Amino acid sequence: MSPEVVAALFGVLGGVLIERVARSWGWLWCEPSEWKLEFWTQYLDEQGYERQKLLPPEEEDRAQWVTYSVHLDLFNGKEIPVGLRDISIVFSCDDGEVVSKPLSTTGGVQRPYGGPVDYPVMRIINLLPRQWDFVALHNDLRGPEDVRLLLGWQKVEFVGQRQRRGPLERKTYRKLIASRVLA
């Protein structure tokens, strides 16, 4: 094979490789907003009806369950689609970690005849190239151990797994949603 043909082949292969790298160049942005973490209890009123009460911060240790909600604005800065799977909200606490599989508020389905709304578990998020996407997530954490751990939460992260497209990209995508410093 002549040197000109070899050089042309290397040029074509090099161009394809550079084009592929350029298309996958870019960042995934996540802007959290409207973060809420609330501690709740249930009690019987004077007539014997069950009622729910949002607890003030000084009474959070009496909580029977915890609710959270967050809005995420996601942007795919790449020229190729990006998929996140195994979506979770991770609470780092004083005595351990609580991992929650959030429900999608934006994907709720109304039951027939005025029934309650069913919210599916958010399993995947597909982000189209160079576009914003809005996701609203929430869940209730009712396990006694989860409630105990969440009394000492320090930070909350949005976590998703993505396909690896290059040696420099991490497989796990993490974004800090909220943190607190105890005095």
C-alpha positions in Angstrom: 0.0 0.0 0.0 1.3 3.4 -0.9 2.2 6.0 1.8 -0.5 8.3 0.4 -3.3 5.7 0.9 -2.0 5.0 4.4 -1.9 8.7 5.3 -5.4 9.2 3.9 -6.7 6.3 6.0 -5.1 7.7 9.1 -6.6 11.1 8.3 -10.1 9.7 7.9 -9.8 7.6 11.1 -8.4 10.6 13.0 -11.2 12.8 11.8 -13.9 10.3 12.8 -12.3 10.0 16.2 -12.0 13.7 16.8 -15.6 14.2 15.6 -16.8 11.5 18.0 -14.9 13.1 21.0 -16.2 16.6 20.1 -19.9 15.4 20.0 -19.6 13.8 23.5 -17.8 16.9 24.9 -20.0 18.8 27.3 -21.4 18.7 30.8 -24.5 17.6 32.5 -26.0 20.3 34.7 -28.4 19.9 37.5 -30.0 22.8 39.4 -32.0 21.8 42.4 -34.7 24.1 43.8 -37.7 24.0 46.2 -36.0 21.5 48.5 -38.2 20.4 51.5 -37.6 17.9 54.3 -40.5 17.7 56.7 -41.0 15.6 59.9 -44.6 14.4 60.5 -46.6 12.6 63.2 -50.1 11.2 63.5 -52.5 11.7 66.4 -56.1 11.3 67.4 -58.2 14.5 67.7 -61.0 15.1 70.2 -63.5 13.2 68.1 -61.2 10.2 67.6 -60.2 11.0 64.0 -56.6 10.4 62.9 -54.8 13.6 62.0 -51.4 14.4 60.6 -49.2 17.2 62.1 -46.1 18.8 60.7 -43.6 19.0 63.5 -41.6 22.2 64.3 -37.8 21.7 64.4 -37.7 21.4 68.2 -40.1 18.4 68.1 -38.6 16.5 65.2 -37.5 13.7 67.5 -41.2 12.7 67.8 -41.6 12.1 64.1 -43.2 8.9 62.8 -42.3 9.6 59.2 -40.4 12.0 57.0 -41.3 13.5 53.6 -39.0 15.2 51.1 -39.5 16.9 47.8 -37.2 18.6 45.3 -37.4 20.1 41.8 -34.5 19.5 39.4 -33.7 21.4 36.3 -31.4 19.2 34.2 -29.5 20.2 31.1 -27.5 18.0 28.8 -24.7 20.1 27.3 -23.5 17.3 25.0 -24.5 16.7 21.4 -25.5 13.2 22.2 -28.4 11.9 24.4 -27.5 11.0 28.0 -29.5 8.6 30.1 -29.5 8.3 33.9 -30.8 5.2 35.5 -31.1 3.8 39.0 -32.1 7.3 40.3 -31.9 7.8 44.0 -31.8 10.5 46.7 -29.0 9.8 49.2 -29.0 11.3 52.7 -25.7 11.3 54.5 -26.4 11.3 58.2 -24.4 11.3 61.4 -24.9 7.6 62.0 -25.1 6.3 58.4 -26.8 6.7 55.1 -30.4 6.6 53.9 -31.0 5.8 50.2 -34.5 6.6 48.8 -35.9 5.7 45.4 -37.9 8.8 44.7 -41.4 9.1 43.2 -42.0 11.3 40.1 -44.4 14.1 40.8 -44.3 15.0 37.1 -45.3 11.5 36.1 -48.4 11.1 38.3 -51.4 9.2 36.9 -55.0 9.9 38.1 -57.0 6.8 39.0 -60.5 6.6 37.4 -63.5 8.2 39.1 -61.6 10.8 41.1 -59.4 8.3 42.9 -56.0 9.1 44.3 -53.0 9.9 42.1 -50.4 7.2 41.6 -46.8 8.4 41.4 -44.4 6.0 39.7 -40.9 5.4 41.0 -38.4 7.5 39.0 -36.2 4.8 37.4 -34.7 6.6 34.4 -34.2 10.1 33.1 -33.4 10.5 29.4 -31.9 13.8 28.5 -31.9 15.0 24.9 -28.9 16.9 23.5 -28.7 20.6 24.3 -32.1 20.6 26.1 -33.5 21.3 29.5 -35.7 18.9 31.4 -37.7 19.4 34.5 -38.2 16.7 37.1 -40.1 16.9 40.4 -39.3 14.2 43.0 -40.7 13.2 46.3 -41.2 10.4 48.7 -42.2 9.4 52.3 -39.7 7.6 54.5 -41.6 5.6 57.1 -39.1 3.2 58.6 -38.3 3.9 62.2 -34.5 3.4 61.5 -34.7 5.8 58.5 -36.5 8.4 60.7 -33.9 8.1 63.4 -31.0 8.5 61.0 -32.7 11.5 59.2 -32.8 13.4 62.5 -29.0 13.8 62.0 -28.9 14.5 58.2 -25.9 16.4 57.0 -26.2 16.4 53.2 -28.5 15.3 50.5 -27.5 14.2 47.0 -29.2 13.4 43.7 -27.5 10.2 42.3 -27.9 8.5 38.9 -25.9 5.9 37.0 -25.0 6.7 33.4 -23.3 4.8 30.6 -19.6 5.5 30.4 -18.7 7.1 27.1 -15.1 7.8 27.7 -12.2 7.2 30.1 -12.7 10.7 31.7 -16.4 10.3 32.5 -17.6 8.9 35.8 -20.2 6.3 35.7 -22.0 7.7 38.8 -23.5 11.3 38.5 -23.9 13.1 41.9 -25.3 16.5 42.6 -25.5 18.1 46.0 -29.1 19.1 46.7 -28.8 20.5 50.3 -26.5 20.5 53.2 -26.6 21.8 56.8 -24.0 22.6 59.3 -25.0 22.1 62.9 -23.9 24.7 65.4 
